[in-house]
């Protein structure tokens, strides 16, 4: 059985070095600077059986992700348009799809998201699925906050979450669109 090649590349962002991983089908992982590289590879190997890793900055998917991240961090991209190769349970995938519907520059609570997927009593499970989001920022889990408005939980750390929300909130294009 031939092995599946995963391409790993680093992206220097305003919130630290991000690790991007692409399979032939799409972007499958965005890891934050605080994540351990050895654990990342081990997790990828569990999800993608028989995977081999290469570092090829010329990979088209990686280049597209970097271009869209550049646009996002400069306020020119409100939603990502990348092929994704996501592996999770049907429930997790439903949560990840709902996350993508949260508009740029806005937030919602975990209960709001649980309601959005038709599972209002599954708030804790929704939070766990958000925590398993393999491509934070691309799938904007940073837009989910506690029901009391507090910032809670984020794989990149709360300081990164706060920075991303401030970026979206203070984007001049966003303020103009909201009549500010």
N, C-alpha and C positions, 0 to 999 in steps of 0.2 A: 504494500500500500504506500503510495507516494506521500511524503510529508507535506503539510500545509505550511507555506512560508508566511510569517508575520513580519511586517516591516515596522521597526521602532525608530523613532526620531525625537529629538529634543526641540522644543520651541521656547524661546526666551520671551516671556510675557511680563507685563507690569506686575503680575502677582506671583512671579517666580518662574522657574523652569518647569514647563509642562512636558510630559512624555506622551507622545501620540503613538498609537499602534494601529496599523491597518492590516486587515486580511485582504485577500483578493476581492471579497464581497463588499467591504466598506470599512469605515473607521469603527474599531471595536473597543478602544480604550483611550481615555484621556486621564492621565494620572497627574496629580498635583505634586509639587516639590516636596511635600512632607511625607510622601509615600516611599516605602523602601523598594528599591529596584529589584532585589532578589525575590522578595515576596510577590512583586508584580509579575515577574516572569513565571514564578511557580503557579500563581493563579491563572495566568494565561495558558500555561501548559495543561492545567486541569480542564479548562473550558475547551481548548482547541487541542484535542488528542493528536499526537504525532506532529506537533508544531515545531518548526525550526524558526530561528530568529535571524533577521538581517537588519543592517542599518543602511538604508538606501535613500538619501535625501531627495533623489529624483523621482521617487514614487509619486504618481499622479494624485492619488488620494491624499497622501501626506501634504503635497504641495497645495492642493485645494483647501485642505483644512487649515494650513498655515495662512493662506490668503484670506480666508474668511475670519480667522481669529484676528489677523491684522486689522481687518475692517471692523470687527466687533470692538476691539480695544480702542479704536479711534472714533467710535460712535457712528460708523457708516453701515453697520450690519445689525439688524434687529432680530433676525432668525437665521439659523444655519440651514443650508441646502446641501447636505452631504449624504452620500449613501452610508448607511450604518449597518453594522453586522452585530446585532445585539443578541445575547444569549441569556435567557431568564425564563421564569415561569410565565404562564399566561397572565397571572395577576400582576407580576412585576412589569410586564410589557404594557399592560393597560395603564398602569401608573405612569410609566415613562412616556406613553403617548399623551396622557392628560397633562403632564408637565410641559410638553411642547405647545400646548394651547394657552398657557399663561402668557398674556401679552407682555411684551418688552416694557420695562419701566413700571411694572405693577407687581404686586405680591398677592399671595393667598395663603390661607392657613392649611394645616394638615387635614382638618375636618372638611374644609371646602373641597380639597382634592379628593378625599374619600367620597364625598357626595357626588362629585363630578363623574366618578367611575361607577356610580350606582351602588356603592358599598359604604353607607354612612356610619356603620358600626365598626368598620375595619380601619379605624384611624391609626392604631398602632402598627398594623400590617402595612398600611400605606406608608408610614414613616420608615419602616424597615425596607420597603421596596425602593423608596427614595434614596436611602442610604446605600443601596446596591447599584444605583445608577452608574453605569460604567463610563459614561462620557459627560461628566459634569461640564458646565458652561454650554456645551453643544446642546444638551438636553438641560434646560435651565432650572435645575433643582435649587439653585440659590434663591429663587423667587418664592420659596415656601418658607413661611415664618410661623411662629407659635400663634395660637388664637388670641393671645393678649398683645400681639405685636412685637414680642421679643424675638431676637435672632437666636435660633436654636439649630444645632446639628448641621454640619457641612463637612464633607470629606477634605476640603482644602483648608479648613479652619475657619473660625468665625470672623477673623480679621479679613480674610479673602472674601467671604460672603458679603461682609459689610462694604468692602471696596467695590465689588461687582454691582451691588444694588445702588451704590452712590454713582457709579459710572452711568448706569441706565437712567437713574432719576435726574441727574444733572446734565444729561446729553442735551445740547441746545435744540437738536432736531426733535427730541422727545417733548421738550417743554413747548416748542412751537406747535406741535401736533395736539397737545393738550390745552392749548389756549393760554399758556402762561407767559 
